[in-house]
């Protein structure tokens, strides 16, 4: 903007520090000025004498700074645009503006009575209705109802560029011409943002607050509009803020280099609300199983409501394979949230009539539902479902679900619980569960399980005060469980045959217990348990002399049996303190504390022979050769009652060893406590009623926490006191009496895990950053959360989430840290299992696995997951990962170099979900012909 220096004087009102509320001017034909010097007081009208007519001022000069608007107004092209702004079908008001114009400036305001213009300089602000303009210089022309705004130029360049705000829309141009009457505007070199899309246009015509036209514009999702990594160039753009963008012929540039990526026109919805629309597919070639070229992840998105959506997606391959997916998310604030995904794939390998042709139909259903804790304190509904074909995660071609493919179990649970407060409290729980072994393809279902319980009742408790003694602590409960259980296979799931072997029953339990103190230091508890079992499935067995085989007949009908038992326990806690320093000494180890928790128990389990029957085994000559005992409840849902009397004494000893050491922090007044041995337990039992093998094996378990709790060590072992005969069968002879040691080691296992990072060796401790989505996925898959089996990739979803954005911002905020340290993390897992039950003396499994990542820079990271199997002398599952943040783009590459899951995937695409379909992706799927 430009002015020439004025040759005449004009009125100046210094406004240094004057704010918007301190000056309001209402334009009228009489040019009455309202001045308010106090923002609290009311406007006071003051009649001023007419200002002496002067020529149009052409310049405002302050020090070395010069601003100009003449070039903006006198330019022929701009005059045409100004005419288009002024000429409008809307009839102008003849006398008054429709609202008050409010303005201020830090420099000064110049009023020209002759030309009916006002000049504002230095941080000028003009407000009119929902419009606000801030700029270095602003000229208000009352004759034409135009407002001119521009920036200030000085020896250092330009500053105080205009900012035009109307409603929720904001534009940052070099200069503006705005019509107060029809709200049209001409904007030069405008910069605006809408729904994450940054747009620059040399010339913009704003028709109103709902329609904007741009010429020779460029748009991008890059935050750096001056030097974007990529941008789209279009000669015509129509923008309806918050609703849509329509562009004419458009082509793409990458770092200023034109690319062959071009479109004759394009339409971009900008609504901040959910909108239904087409999901553009991806194209490629499947080289893993000769399925040919494909179209993947195309479909339609249904924005059903603010609480529910649905995406219908599909894949098609040129050899005839196809896939269909339904994905839905739902949520209601403070109530519940969840998601549902159904996948179905019909996969053909090779071509029909070829010898290697195969056809597989696989599916998977995943459902997660979470109820807000505040929704209802007395009832709760939750769901975690993961069921489908056993081979789905190994054969699906549109994802690489490493966690599920390495896990042999799929599990699901849907439950509803209800609590009825009161005395006593009643709890009811209804649950449906699913467990599936993907190796044997066996499926176990409970449809459903109903559980109910009544809270503890103390019939002899005092009305006031604490309960004391045996009598007052007597309490009883009532628990019931009804279950319908189905065991089937993958091939029969969903068919009527899956119900052929279903089991149903109900179990009632009434535990009665009490506890009390003996000699102040010993805690004694005693309990008895009554249980009644109802079943609808029993059997009858007989021996067929003709076929010389046992015949089992299933009987459907109600039957029941009852059991009971008695147990008692006495235990105490012993504390031992071993000081290492005397008074006045300052040693590193202050003391060691040993806590011992011995416990002695006694259990009586009666024999329920009344529920057992016998059948005779007869040879071909009709002679009885054997008599076999069985229970008709064998194979029922809760099993058969025991027929062997047991009177057992159990002994267990628990140990904890802790140490007090001098803290490295000199400001700490108390020594630091560390755990040396955590829960070192020994347990065994002796059956007084058994005729042989009375002593049970000695079981030892324990755990250690080392290196500031970074390393966890868990170990267990089973020691058997009895010897084996020559056939490796346990005999009623102690091993030491048979020439051996006191105990025979029959099994043992050790598991260690160690997590460390660049923060491990600093005082700040370990970083807690984690990917919650990946951890949730591992939990749903019943797998590991430490990436030992690699990371899952879902090719149908490449969304860059808010969590990803926050993680990247945190890295960039700590950019200076990379000058002296490189973030990294490493997770190790070691496991060994030993088996010697029948003199096998073998290592059942022995492996070391690791997973780690290193960030070479805030935008570049590499990672790997692998390990070594010492037993089979080979590498475990191995995956390499490379990730690169390319500002507005992201790139990643993953590679599984060997195994039947050998594959690789390369992806580069725009982060913004607005342009997420602009991507390049290549991958090699695992070859299904290699087997699973």
Buried (B, 14 or more C-beta within 10 A) or exposed (E): BBBEEBEEEBEBBEBEEBEBEBBBBBBEEEBEBBBBEEEEEEEEEEEEEEEEEBEBBBBBEBEEBBBBBBEBBEEEEBEEBBEBBBEBEEEEEEEEBEEBBBBBBBBBBBBBBBBBBBBBBBBBBBBBBEBBBBBBBBBBBBEBBBBBBBBBBBEEEEEBBBBBBBEEBBBBBBBBBBBBBBBBBBBBBBBBBBBEBBBBBBBBBBBEBEBBBBEEBBBBBBEEBEEBBBBBBBEBBBBBBBBBBBBBEBBBBEEEEEEEEEBEEBEBEBEEEBEEEEBEBBEBBBEBBBBBEBBBBBBEBBBEEEEBBBBBBBBBBEBBBBBBBBBBBBBEEEEBBBBBBBBBBBBBBBEEEEEEEEEBEBBBBBBBBBBBEEEEEEEBBBBBBBBBBBBBBBBBBBBBBBBBBBBEBBBBBBBBBBBBEEEBEBBBBBBBBBBBBBEEBBBBBBBBBBBBBBBEEBEEBEEEEEBEEEEBBBBBBBBBBBBBBBEBBBEBBEEEEBEEEBBBBBBBBBBBBBBBEEEEEEBBBBBBBBBBBBBBBBBEBEBEBEEEEEEEEEEEEEBBBEBBBBBBBBBBEEEEEEBBBEEEEEEEBBBBBBBBBBBBBBBBBBEBEEBBEEBEBBEEEEEEEEEEEBBBBEBBBBEBBBBEBBBBBBBBBBBBBBBBBBEEEEEEEEBEEBBBBBBBBBBBBEBEEBEEBBBBBBBBBBBBBBEEEBBBBBBBBBBBBBBBEEEEEBBEBBBEEEEBEEBBBBBBBBBBBBBBBBBBEEEEEBEEEEBEEBBEBBEBBBBBBBBBBBBBBBBBBBEBEEEBEEEBEEBEEEEEEBEEEEBBBBBBBBBBBBBBEEEEEEEEBBBBBBBBBBBEEBBBBBBBBBBBBBEEEEBBBBBBBBBBBBBBBBBBBBBBEEBBBBBBBBBBBBBBBBBBBBBEBEBBBBBBEEEB
